[in-house]
Amino acid sequence: MSKGDRILDVRNIHMRFTSKGICVRAVTDVSFPVAEGETIGIVGESGCGKTTLGRCIVRAYEPSEGSVLYTTSDGRQIDFLKIDKQTMKKYRKEIQMIFQDPYSSLDPRMTVFDIIKEPIVANYPKMPKAEIERRVMDIAARVGLNTAYLKRYPHAFSGGQRQRIGIARALVLNPRVIVCDEAVSALDVSIQAQVINLLHDLQKEFGLTYLFISHDLSVVEYISDKVGVMYLGKMVEFAPTKNLFEHPMHPYTESLLSAVPIADPTVQNQRIPLEGEIPNPANPPSGCFFHTRCRYCTGQCTREAPAYVELEPEHYVACHRAQELTLRGFTYEE
């Protein structure tokens, strides 16, 4: 494969959690393509289903419906969600995940060396100890960890260093795809910048493909090639980053972008606040899920769910009034 070829094709993913007779639709009919070597940003409010989507893709959760078509390094296309456990173990090392919390995602009883080593031992049990040690030392140094401290335990490290440990653990198997679940949200701003630049450098060096899940739109704009916007488990807009930030076509995206701070005191950003609360995913509203908070809502929005369609090249949106509102610049009329 070469850069630009499709490596993942996420199709119609549904994830429902059922407990005591109550069904919660965490992810509903989400589809998008991922090309080799690019970064896909997934954004939305807390509880929108973006983390659940990431875990479905790596099969940490077993989705209720859908498929994830993965093009392997030898050119085969497999449905990552349909393969048996033995086949999945073969390809598991090619799709890894960096978890959100750099504290709870590391075993406090294991040294950092053992944490980074563990994926190698699990996937290559016959690898010589000298080779394992070399790989652990190499990847630890590459992510900016002091190799003299690898025999220490996670509690001896700062949040930024712990996140580097998590990155090293994901990279040690030479993956092709990494799901970054809020990989910098728990870090200070200065440390965030260091980790983001590290991820960017590693992507260039190893040809990695990222699915970058975040609620920070400024970070997503910086690191992503394309961005998907989720609301109440659904993908409401998906487009190249520049198009989405300069030319949003969904009212929810418009509102999210209006909340991004502008680093210029002379520029006044016009906020577009969302009224009301996010609906209960166990009892979502009829029609468009967003209609209860949308100031452009019509009767059709309350009755009919909008289709998810490509209105411009590579720009997908799920809104009955997307073209109309975009043409007139989202002007609100009573």
Secondary structure, 3 states (H helix, E strand, C coil): CCCCCEEEEEEEEEEEEEECCEEEEEEEEEEEEEECCCEEEEECCCCCCHHHHHHHHCCCCCCCEEEEEEECCCCCEEECCCCCHHHHHHHHCCEEEECCCCCCCCCCCCCHHHHHHHHHHHHCCCCCHHHHHHHHHHHHHHCCCCHHHCCCCHHHCCHHHHHHHHHHHHHCCCCCEEEEECCCCCCCHHHHHHHHHHHHHHHHHHCCEEEEECCCHHHHHHHCCEEEEEECCEEEEEEEHHHHHHCCCCHHHHHHHHCCCCCCCCCCCCCCCCCCCCCCCCCCCCCCCCHHHCCCCCHHHHHCCCCCEEEECCEEECCCCHHHHHHCCCCCCC
